[in-house]
């Protein structure tokens, strides 16, 4: 009797544990509210759904080799997969798929993602962060005549007298920008504020006709220039020309600002000349967090490791009162002045950008940079309506399968079949609990695996019941027939389930996406079916036998 009590207690614990894993949890998720994506507290059952059930995104990515060849494409692809996985883990996607397809493609599936543009940007962004000192030697000013001459020699300029981009070109060389206010923001151990704001001097003298001298106007801080938005396409193409690039001052590199600015009623884009050698890169970042302050707006606070902090303190100590450009993916985010040596902690000011952009920047900085840029070859969104249809079809199939199994078991095995059906109910609870506890994802093939495991759950009972019938026909008592039926059918049950489990393991190891979902559900179903058939249903028989001192017959 004591053994029976322990069995009942064990079954009760398994059921309670499964129900606890299935109990709805309060989680913080990014959801759509009135067309905008916000973070909100919602109730969710821990059992996750895959891309085919709840909708989401499918991305196909390749290495972007337009900016140069890659020595080892396989290694670059593996590094990109690691970085994307880290980013998606930070992004909060439940059970994403990130895998290599062929020799040059990465497949990314993001279940439940509705903000397609944001997800694609997070996955694709290179996130290569550099801290570079702005030029203070007026090297670009001295090189502009040479750059203009190269542009004319190679016929890269518009017709004489026509300003690039159709803009009303200011005449007279470099138009000096005069500041309204002195907004040179200090940078300390934890501050990196936005650069200075300036307005255009409208009284510019007549000047030359070279594209650089016409379009490039000097800014307020060393190494900073402004280009009218209408001239940006031409200047961008000129700076990408190999001859122009080779004529830039040695040890210097030109970088565009990340955002446009409005000065004197016109829209400009910042252009910076920087030291080509960065004083430090983002590889030393160990943490990055978004924040907002009344003084600086949206910021990203970052922390460097010990080596990075030592290098940063040393380099910024050498460049006191210089301007340091914070460059992300070859675009200058801001260029503050260095007032004191900076240690392990710093702060990137994003000005008027919203908190979501700061969150995404923090995410990609924590996850690391891509060594080789990626380009999106294919992007598909799967709507939730398709997923809902799949869920409903799966439910109908599951219900029909259960009904047929119940009818067959009860109609053929009578009372013993009824005990098997009771075990089937516990099987369903245990299987769902296992999937939720393991953090597995329920996919459409996974539902098929669950329906299949329902039949397998009673298959073991069929072997046991047939063995019992043989023992009863041989003249054994009911108690002896029950014991012999479970004992003698055990080896066949284990053999059949182990071979099926090995197949599921192979599917999980070499499959992907929905195939893995099928394999996981099948493995959970096999484990639950063995527990219910061998342990739970036998416990039901023992309870029935315990209530009858000498049972004469068994309805089987």
N, C-alpha and C positions, 0 to 999 in steps of 0.2 A: 504493500500500500504506500509506503514511504517513497518507493521508486516512482510510483504513479504521480504522487504529489510533485516531485521534482520535474517530471515531464510536463505536467500541466503548468507549473511555474515557468519553465523554459519557454513554452509556447506563448504564454501571456507576455513574457518579457520581449520576445521577438515581435509580437503584434504591436505592443506599446512602442517599441523602438521604431518600427516602420511608420506608425501613425504620427510619431513625433517628427520624423524627417519630412513627412508630407504636410505638416501643419503650416498654414500660411505665415510667412515672415514679413515683417516691416522692413523694407529696403528703400534706399535712395536711388532713384533712376532718373535718367534724362528722358523726359517725355515731351510730347507736343501739346502746347496749350495756346489756343487761338492763333495757330500758325507759327508760333515761336517755340523753340526748344529750350526747356528749363529743367532744372533739377527739382524733383518733387518726391515726397514720401508716399509710397504705394504698398499695398498688400499683394504679395506674390507667393504662390505655391512653389516650393523649391524645385519641383520637377520642371526642367527646362525643355523648351521646344526648339527644334532645329530650324534651319533656313526655309525648308519646304513647308513647314507648318505655320510659322508666324511671319513669314516674309523677311525681307532684309536686302542685302547687297551681295552681288557677285562681281569681283574684280579680277581681271587678268592683267598682270604686269610683266614688263620686260625691262632689261637694262637699257638705259638711254646712252647709246654710244655716239651720239651726235657731237659730243664735246671732246671726243678722243677715244682711242682704243683702250681696252682693258687687258692687261697681261694674262690674268687667270680669271676667265669669266665664271667658271664653276665656283671658285672661292668667293668671288664677288656676289654671286647669287646666294650662296650659303650665308654670307654675312648679312645680306639684305633680308633673308628669311628670319634670322635671329633678331634683327632690329625691328622688323614689322611685328613679330610675335610679342616683343616687349612693349611696343607701342599699343597694340590692341589689348594686351592685358591691362595696361594703364587706362585705356579708353573705356573699359568696363563691359566689353562684349561677352555675352555668355556663350561659351563653347564655340569659338571661331575656328575656321579651317584656314590654315596657312601652310601651303605645301608646294613643292617643286613639281612642275609639269614639263616633261621633256628635259632638254638641256639648257633652255634659255627663258623659261617662263615661270612665274609664280602665280598660283591661284589663291585668292583670298575670298572667303565667304563670311559675312558678318550678319548673323541672325538678329532680327529685331531692330536693325538700324534704319531709321527713317531719314535722318539728316545725311543724305548721300554726299553732298558736296563737302561737308566737314570731314566725313570719314575718309573720302578719297584724298583730301588735302593732308590729313594726318598720316596716312599710309605712304603717300608719295613724297612728302617733303623730305629733302636731304638732311636739313637741320645741322649743317656744319657751321659751328660758331667759332668766330675768331675775334681777338682783340688786337687792333692795329693802330699805330700812332699816325695821325694825320701829318702830311708833309708841311714843314715850316721853312723850307728853303726856296719857295717860289719856283720850283722846278718846272711846273706845268706852264707858268706864265712865260718862262724863257723858251719853252719848247713849242709854243703855239705857232710861231712863224714857220718852223720846220714842218709841223703837222699840216698847216694850211698848204704849204708847197707840195707835200706828198699827195694831198687830196686833189689839188689841181692837176698835178702831173698824171695821176691815174684816172682823171675824169670822174671823180667821185662827187663833184660839186654841181649845183644847179647852174642854170644859165646866168651870165653876168647881170647883176642888178636885181635878181630875184632872190629874196631871202629864203632859206630852207624852210620847208613846211608851210610856206605862204604867210608867215608871220611878218608883222611890221618890225623889221630888224633894227635894233639900236645901232647907231653908227659910232665909230670911234674906239675900237679896241675893247678892252676889258672895262665893263661898266661896274665901278666899285659900288657895292651895296653898303649903305650907311645904316647903322643900327638905330632903331627907335629907343630901345632900352638896352642896358647891359645885362643880358640874361645868361651870362656864362655860369652854368650851374656847377657847383663843386662836387667832387667825387671823393668820398671817404672810404672807410672800410666796408660800408654797407650801402653806398649810394652811387648810382650812375645815372644822372638825370639827363633830360633831353637837351639837345644843342640849342644854339642861340637862334633868335628870331630876328629877321631883318626885313627892310623894305627897299624897293628899288629906287634909285635916283633917276628921276625922269629926265633930267637935263644932261643927256649924254652927247658928246661931240661927235662929229662925223668921223667915220672910221673906214677900216679896210673891208675887203670883200671876201676874205677867207672864211670857210665854214666855222672854224673854231673861234676865230676872233670875233665873228658876228654873233655866235650863239652862246659862247661860254662867258658868264659874268661872275666876277669874284664875289664870294660871300663874306661873312663877317669874321669867321675864324680861319686860321691857317689851313690850307688844303681843302677848303670848302668852296664850291662854285654852284651857280644856279643856271639852269637851262630852261628856256620857255618850253611848255609842254608840247607845243606844235613843232619844236625843233628836236625833240627827244628821239623820234624814229631815225632821223638822219644821223645824229650824233652817236646813237647806239650802233648803227651799222658801221660808221666810220671807226669807232673804237674796237669793233670786232674784226676789222680788216688787218691781216697779218703785217702789212707794211706800216700801218699806223701804230699797231701794238708794239712793233719792234722799235719805233721811234720815240716811244714814251721814255721819260727819264729812267736811267738804270736804277734798279732797286726800288722802283715805285710801281703801283698798280692803281688803275682807275676803277672806282666802284660807285654805282648809283645808289641814291637813297631809297628807302623802302616806300615812302609815301610822297605825294605831291604836296606843295605848299602854295598858299595864295599870298602874293606880295604885290602891293600897289595895284590891286584889282586884276592881276593876271596870275595864271596858274604856272608854277615852275616845278621842276624836279631837281633835287639836289644831286650834285656830282662831287665825289671826293677823290683826292689823290692821297694815297696811303703808302706807308712803308710796306713793301711786299712781305717782309718777315713779320708774322704775328708775334706779339709778346707772349701770347698763350692761346690755346684753343679749347674748345668745349670738351675734349676728351677727359679732362680732369674733373668735370662736374659730377658730383655724387648725388645731388638733390636740387630740385628747382620747384618753387611753389608760387602760385599766382596770389596777388594781393591788390588792394586798392587803398589809396590814401587821398585825403582832401588836397594836399599840397602837390603831389606828383601824379595823380590820376592812377591809371592801371600800371602795375609793375610786376616784374617776375624776380623774386629773390632766389639767388643760387648759392650753393655751397660747393667749394672745391675740396679735393682730397689734400692730404698733407703736402705731397710734392707740388701739386698745383698751387696751393696757398703760398708755399715758399717761393716758387718762381714768380707768381703774380706780385708778391710783396717786393721782390728784388727788382723786377722790371718796372713796376709803377714808381718805385723809389728813384729810379734813374731818369724818369720822365716827368718829374714834378713840373706843374704849370703847362705841360703839353696837353694836347687834345687827343683823346683815345676814342677811336671809332669802334663801336660794337657791331660786328658784321655777321649776319645770319644768312647763309646761302648766297654769299656774294652781294648782299644788299645791306646798306648801312642803316641800322635801326636808330641809333642815336650817337652823338659824338660829344661827350662831356669833357670838361677840363679836369685833370688830375690834381687835386689839392693836397693829397697825402697818400702815402703808400697804402695799397689795398692788400688785405690778407686773404683769408679763406672765404669770406662772405662778401657778396656783392649784390647789386640790384640793377636790373635793366628796366628803364622807364619806357613804357609804350604810349605815353601821352593820353590821347583821347580814345584809344582803342578799348573795346569792351572786354569784360572779364573772360568771356569765352575764348577770345584769341589768346589771352594770357594763359588760360588753362591748357590750351592746345600747345602753346610754345613750351610751357613747363613740361608737358607730357613728352614731347619729342626730345627735349634736352635731357630728361631723365633716362629715356630709352636708348639714347645714343644716335650718332649720325650715320647716314648711309655713305659708304665709301664711293659708290657709283650711283648716280641718279636713276630713278625709275620712271618709266612712262606707262600710262594706262592704255592697253590695247583694246580692252573690252570692259564695259561696265553695264551691268544689268540690275534692275530693281525688281524684286519679287513682291507683289502686293499681298497684303494680309488676307484678301478675299480668296485667293487661290489656296492659301494655307488653311483657311477655315473650311473650304470644301473638302480638302484632304482629311482634316480632323473629323468632319462629319462622316465621311466615307469610312474612315478607319473605325469610328465608333460603331457604325452599323455592322461592319464586318466582325468586330469583336463581340458585339452582342449576339449576332447570329451564330457565331462559332460557339459561344458559351451555351446558348440554348440547345444547339444540336448535341453538344457533349453531355449536357445534363440529361436530355431525353434518352440518349443511348445508354448512359451509365445507369440511370435509375430504372429504365425499362428492361435492361438486360441483367443487371446485377442486383436490382431491388434494394434491400436495406444496405448491403455492402456498397452499392453504387451511391446511395445517399450519403454515406460516410465519406466516399471519395469526392463528392460534390462539395461537402463541407470543407474538406481539405483544399479544394480548388479555390474557394473563397479566400482562405488564408494564403494560398499561393499567390493570388492576385495582389493582396496587400503587401506581402513580403517582396514581390518583384518590384512593385512601384516604390516601396521604401528603399530597396537597394539602389535603384536608378537615381532616386533623389539624394540618397546619402553619398553616392559616388560622384555626384555632380554631373551625371551623364545627361545626354540630350536625346529627347524623344523625336525621332524623324519619322517620315512616312514609311520607309522600310523598317524602322524600329517598331512601328505598330504592327507591321506584318510579322516581325520576329516575335512580338508578344502573342499575337493570335496563334502562331505556330507553336509557341511554348505551352499554350493552353492544352493543345492536343497531346504534347509530350508529357504534360503534367499528369494526365490520366493514363498514359501509356504504361508507366511503371505500375500503377494500380491494376491494370489489366493483367500484367504478368503475375502479380501477386495473387489476384483473385483466381486466375486459372490454376495456379499452383495449389491454392486452397481447395479448389474443387477436386483436384486429383487426390489430395490427401483425404478429403471426406469420402470420396468414392472408394479409397483403399481401406475404409473402416476406422480411421482415426477419430478421436474425439474432436469437438469443436475447438477447444483451447489448444490442443496439439496441432490441429490443422492450421490455425491462425499463426502459431509460432513457426511451423515448418514453412508455410507460404511466404512469410516475410524473410526467413533465413535463407531458403533455397533460391529465391528469386533475386536476392541481393546482387550476386555476381553478374547476372545478365543485365540488371538495371545499371550498375556501375559501368560495365563495358559499353553499353549503348550511349550513355550520357557522356562518357569521357571522349569517345570518338567524335560525337557531335560538338563537344566543347573545343576539341583540337581544331576542327574545321572553323569554328567561330574565332578562335585565336588567330588563325592564318588570315581570315578576312579582316580582322582588326589591324593586324600588323602591316598588311600590304594594301589594304583598302583605304578609302578616304571618304570624308563627308557622310552621305547617307549609308554607304556600305559599312562604315564603322558604327553608325547608329544601329544598324541591323545586328551587327556582331555583339555589341554591348548588351542590347536588349535580350538577345538569344542566350548569352552567357548568364545574365541575371536570371532569366527564366529557367535555365537548366539547374542552377544552384537552388532556386526556390522549389523547383519540382522534386528534386531529390530529398530536400528537407521535408516537404509535405508528404510525399509518398512513403518514405522510409520511417520517418519519425512521427509526424503529426497524425496521419491516418492510423498508424499502429497504436498511437496513444488513444485515439477514439475507440478502437477495438478493445483495448485494455479497460477503458472506462465501462464499456458495454459488458465485458466479461466480469468485471468486478461487481456489477450489480446483479449478476446471475451466478449462483453457486455452482450449479452443474447444468449449463445450457445443453439442450439435446439437439437443437437444430440451428442452422445459420442461414439466413436469407441471402443467398448468393447465386 
